[in-house]
Amino acid sequence: MKDQALIAQQEILAALHKRIADFKEGYRQNIALLGDELIGKTTLLRHFLSHINLQGLLPVYVEVTAAEPELFARRFLNSLLYNLLKNGQLISSRDTLENIAQRAAPRIPATAPLIEGLLGRIGKDRPEVLLKDLFLILESTCRETQQRAVVILDEFQHIFRLGAKNVSAELSKRIMFQKDALFIFSSSSRSEAKDILSDELALLFGNFETLECGPLSAAACAVFLREALGESELPDGLRDFLIHFTGGHPFYLKMIAQEAAAQCGLQQKKTLDLATLKEALQKTLFDDWGVLNRKFLTSLALLTPARNKNDLIHVLDAIAQGQNRIKDLVASLKKPKKEIAPRLHRLIEHGLIAKNGSFYSLQDRLMAFWLKMVHHEKFNSLSPSHEEQALNFCARIDSEIDGFASSQRKDMADRVMDILSLFEGDSILVNKKHLQLSPFKELKLIEIEGSGIKLGVVGRSRDNWWIILIKQNPVREQDVNELVDLAKRFKRRQTNKILIGLDDIDHNARLLAKQSSVLTWDTQQINSLFDLFGRPRFVK
């Protein structure tokens, strides 16, 4: 199962391996690995560590928690010394730090007094002194063993909660001048991590390559589900719905699939049917002790201990219900914009929502459904049994599956037309391109004779024209040229030229599109647009 969860991350693994190879050759490029909670970053990093050629390298892996600085110091030293000794001596990962420090002393006689001194002062020194001494020990160990270190700090943002003064300056200095160490930072708090890299560690931001750890692709999800369900068969329609429903999040897929497989086993079913899937979703998402229900409740509990926690939750509930613009939230919550804006900013800081132009959306699509159909329903229930809410939950699952299946049967051109008809003058950002969503005065489908594209959409607003062509097969350079030729008919007006590729988009086609001011959207971009307007995703 873990290997299947890594399928979608092959590009990241390749990038990590390349950086290690470059580092061995003397070129250092530090890395920041960002992604949602439970998306598989830690699994990926541990897989990476177990599969790289560590000859001449000393790995240091620390899972950072917002705890006592002494714990961070001990974890750092444990990893450093254990990895120093494990290839040359019989050593247990359950040994004590003091024991392995004594056993390591003959290997690093010049560094050993530094370690002994730090161990004697743990609990007495200020956090910033501990942090400085740790990096001095790392530097000394690398110099003495003539090895380079690969330092992985998992959830690195917690370092800034250890109570150390001037931690940014100390960390920046050590990373900048410690040339014998490659740093890999990971974080589930994308917004906070990016702020730290661009503000707190501003001088180093250009020295960090940012890699995004995302959900599984549709193809990887299909393999993942097949393995997770074991002997239980999964109809294509329900498979595609689960991919859409979970957003391809491996943890969610695994929990739902495991429960579904268990239910199939209890009921002696060879094929997962709709009734069994609804039962599995109810047990994981709705029931009080369902694993996903508890996960999302914990996320809300960790929002803030302050008295205004419910204010943030009310905003989340409203966005989950589809009130995802400021004007919608003002009307829904009956609060002025000046009160709502700071709450939105707090939720962005927590990584729960993201802003795209005029729109706010929940980062986690399954959590959005849970807020709407579980949390909101239970919160407003007049009965503690929630029996009626459970029935409504199952009915809503039926509705969600029917809506998804109906949308999948539609041609993409019709689905795009539906979205364009909803434009009300808002704005969005797609692939760093700002688009003004002015209402259309005219929208029509177009068919292209003798072309591989076949269908498209043309729209006329007050300010400009939109020309969108949709390609089912891989997009090539000739498709870009075709769109450019078509757009020449509208040369007197500003024109947004968009080419949607539902399969692969050739690298050369992307380059030509960029030169020709043509926007290329793949399924990720079109699904982001569907998300903003509350429409089912496209799954292929």
Order of alpha helices (4+ residues) and beta strands (2+ residues): alpha-alpha-beta-alpha-beta-alpha-alpha-alpha-alpha-beta-alpha-beta-alpha-beta-alpha-alpha-alpha-alpha-alpha-alpha-alpha-alpha-beta-beta-alpha-alpha-alpha-alpha-beta-beta-beta-beta-beta-alpha-beta-alpha-beta-alpha
